[in-house]
Amino acid sequence: MNFFDSACQEPARKDDLFGLCDDQDGTKAYTNTDDSSRWVATVQNESHVELIFTAIDNCVIMGDEEQGRKRCDGMLSSIEHIYFVELKNQREGWIADAIAQLESTIRFFMEHHDISRFRYKKAFACNKRHRPFKVIDNEVRRRFFSNCHFHVDVQAHIIVV
């Protein structure tokens, strides 16, 4: 399983602002700069870090692969950054599922790649219907960090540091 497969990656972008989209139709997630109404998450990149978006669900891991194991929609990466992103469009009951998808995907990644080379590691559970920041239980945060060595946020605004 190659999370850096160029067939699943978009060209690097340095835009100040762009969106992450998932049409929820069985196709892979993607980035967008011209139609913010389609954005599930907004990426703010004022430092102009060269970011590569990799579609994980329906590309790195196809729908029929790894049955019973969850996977998130995508990954943003640079030389120093790795951000895993789950994109939702639900009203209720989505946070626990999104966190489980992120944790499972990070485990997949660590089974096949060296995570230690990245300085900034974060996971984002984003929901188009719940754009503002959502507070999650500190115990959930601690458990996630203990299991994955990643910080997790439930918000649709990703700021690249």
N, C-alpha and C positions, 0 to 999 in steps of 0.2 A: 504494500500500500504506500503510494508515493504522494505525500501532501504537497510536493513541489513539482508535480507533473505539469508541464507547460500547456498541455491540452486543456487543463482545468483553470488556468490562470489568465487573467486579463492583463493587458499591458500596464506597466507601472504608471501610477498617477501621482502628481504633486499638487493637485488642485487645493485651493484654500477650503473649499466646501464641496462635498458631493454626497450622494445618497446611496444606501444599500437597499436593494429591492428583491422581493420574492413574490412572484405572481400567484403563488399557491395553486399552481396547475400542473405540478409534476415536473416542471422544468427547473433548471438550476438558478440559483440566486445570481445577481449581477449588480454592477455599479451604474449610476446614472448621474448626469449633471444638468439635464435640461427639463425635467418634469418632476418637481418636488412633491407633487400629489401622489406619486408612486413610491416615494421613499418610506421605508419602514424605520430606518435609522439614518441619522445625519452624521457625517464624519467631518469634523473640523480639524483642518491640517494647516494651521497658520505658519508652522515651521517648515512647510514644504518638504516634508520627509517623503522620499520616494516609496510609495506603498503599492504592494501587489495584492490584488484580491484573488483568492482562490475559492472556487465553488467546491464545497465538500459534498453535500448531499446532492445526489444525481450527477456526480462527476467523479471526484476522488473515490467516493463510495457510492456505487449505483444502488438503486432501490432494492434489487434482489440479492445484494451482497450483505453479508454479516447480519442475517435475519436474527431478530430478537435484541440486537444492540442498536441503541439510539445514536444519532449523529446530528450535528448542528449544520446550519446552512452554509457558513463560509468562514474564511480566515483572512485577516489583513496582516501582512508581514512586511518587514524591512530587514535591514542588517541587524538592528537592535530590537525591533518590535515584533510581537506576535499577539494578535487579538483574535479570539474566537468569537463568533457572532451567531446567535440564534434569532431569527426573524419570525415574529408571530403576527397574527391578525385575528385575535380572539378577545372576547369580552371577559370571560371568567376562567379560572382554573388553569392558567397557562404558566405560571411562574415555576412551580415544581417541575413540570414537564420540561420547560426550557433549561432549567438548571441541570436536570438529569441528562439532557441531550449534550450540553456543553461538557459536562464531566466525562461522559462516555467518549466524546470526540477527543478530548485532551488525552485520555488513556490510550486511544488508538494512536494518536500522534506520538506519544512517548514510547510506544511499542516499536515504532519504526524510525524515529528521528531523535536527535540529541536536543533536548530542550534547553540545556545549560548555556547555549551560545546567545540566547536572547536576554537582554537586560530588562525590557518592559514586557510583562506577561499579564494579560487581562482577559476576562471573559465577559461578554455582554449579552444579556437577555433583553431583547427589544420587542416592543409591541406597538404596532401602528395605532391601535385604539387606546393606548395608554402612554402617550408621549412623555409626560413629565416623569421625573425621577421617582422611583418607587422604593420605599424603604423595605429592606429584607432583614429578617432576624439575624442578629449577630452570631448566633450559634450556627446558622446555615452558612454564613460567611466563613466562620472559623473551620467548619467541617470541610467546606469546599477547598479552602487554602491548604488545610492539612492533607487532603487527598490528592490535590493536583498541583500545589505550589503556584496557584494563580489566584488573583483577586477577582471577585465576581461582582458585577453591578447589574441592577435591573433598571435600565434607562435606554432611551433611544437617541442619546446624544453622545457620540464617541469623540473625545478630545485626544488628539495625538500630541504627546509631549516630546 
